[in-house]
Amino acid sequence: MLDIGRQRDALEPGLTAAVTAVLDHGRFVNGPEVQELEAALSAYAGVAHTVACANGTDALQILLRAVGVGPGDVVFVPSLTYVATAEAVALIGAEPVFVDVDLATANMDAGSLAEAIAMVKAAGGKPGAVMAVDLFSLPADYAALGAVCAQHGLPFLIDAAQSFGTTLDGKRAGSFADAAGTSFYPSKSLGGYGDGGAMFTADPGIAERARIIANHGVSEGRHTMVGTNSRLDSMQAAILLRKLAIFDDELVRRRSIAARYAAGMAGKVTLPAPPEGSDPCWAYYVVRSEARDALAEHLAARDVPSVAYYKEPIHRQPAFAGARTAPGGLPNTEVYADTLLCLPSHPYMTDDEVAQVIDAVQGFSG
Ligand SMILES: Cc1ncc(COP(=O)(O)O)c(C=O)c1O
């Protein structure tokens, strides 16, 4: 699904020199590379403030705390996402309530969100925030979801772990809503050589609180609140800076592969449907098929890897047993769980490898 070796070749020269520079200066934590990366990420995403942190899960929980969510509050999240979206809520003592997704985009459905908020309010609960996800690199419906949040006075956060590089109407993922968190896990569009994450916001207050929480609650030399240790290593920042330098070239290639997939697989599987005005980063290329498991077997027999993510969405996982869901249930989430299949989509695929994936899908008769 990924070829880290080929990417490494593209990163040299420069990668080893960047790592060696950190070994030489020895400021492994909070070194100059971290500030440099934060500035570069702010410029790239088009946001005023970037706070680097240890991983994407931390980014989400720190942002929740930074917008004032605490124990007992309800946070509305999709169930069709990586478990970390809901985990971040539970880890700060809040309650995740699961919302359905739109059938076309796999992203949070504004109607289901409105119903879930009404349900929680009617039961005397305290809504604290909404956390939508840019699932599979497609931007969430920021306008519709943002309108629901505004109507209820709720902070609107985005889990942008899967969408760094995606644009909507010319603006980059990370620059929408009140704040967004992303992940630099190796398989992400901007992946490091280990764990890492970042928080993006236009709001100086959110940025300041996030920075304090991520660094043991330290403000002006004192521990003003109970924080945590969520710092990005200088070494990781150096690697990410090098990766950011070739990121746009990688995006061009990812997008051309996605265009070839769409042209070559149309009619055979249900293709991803990016919202009007969006240009996804295609860190994931997810199709749907009623015969998903047979398709995956057919592909594997032809040396084409694939992954059926979220076969058991979060609300069906033992760790979240008994969690509340939107009143209409999560029918579209279930459709995706039964039919989605993620195909290889990385910028170092050769044209022959792309053709091999398309031919294998075309040759499926299930
Ligand atoms: C949607 C989503 N949210 C959150 C995360 C968590 O990121 P991390 O693994 O860096 O903690 C991931 C990826 O792992 C993800 O895909």
PDBQT file of the ligand as one rigid body, heavy atoms in Angstrom, charges set to zero:
ROOT
HETATM    1  C1  LIG A 401      -8.910   9.711  11.167  1.00  0.00    +0.000 C 
HETATM    2  C2  LIG A 401      -7.746   9.548  12.104  1.00  0.00    +0.000 A 
HETATM    3  N1  LIG A 401      -7.762  10.199  13.287  1.00  0.00    +0.000 NA
HETATM    4  C3  LIG A 401      -6.748  10.111  14.144  1.00  0.00    +0.000 A 
HETATM    5  C4  LIG A 401      -5.633   9.351  13.872  1.00  0.00    +0.000 A 
HETATM    6  C5  LIG A 401      -4.592   9.233  14.923  1.00  0.00    +0.000 C 
HETATM    7  O1  LIG A 401      -3.331   9.638  14.565  1.00  0.00    +0.000 OA
HETATM    8  P1  LIG A 401      -2.045   9.056  15.327  1.00  0.00    +0.000 P 
HETATM    9  O2  LIG A 401      -1.891   7.611  14.918  1.00  0.00    +0.000 OA
HETATM   10  O3  LIG A 401      -0.932   9.924  14.866  1.00  0.00    +0.000 OA
HETATM   11  O4  LIG A 401      -2.296   9.179  16.788  1.00  0.00    +0.000 OA
HETATM   12  C6  LIG A 401      -5.556   8.666  12.641  1.00  0.00    +0.000 A 
HETATM   13  C7  LIG A 401      -4.398   7.856  12.234  1.00  0.00    +0.000 C 
HETATM   14  O5  LIG A 401      -3.768   7.107  12.826  1.00  0.00    +0.000 OA
HETATM   15  C8  LIG A 401      -6.645   8.760  11.744  1.00  0.00    +0.000 A 
HETATM   16  O6  LIG A 401      -6.642   8.116  10.571  1.00  0.00    +0.000 OA
ENDROOT
TORSDOF 0
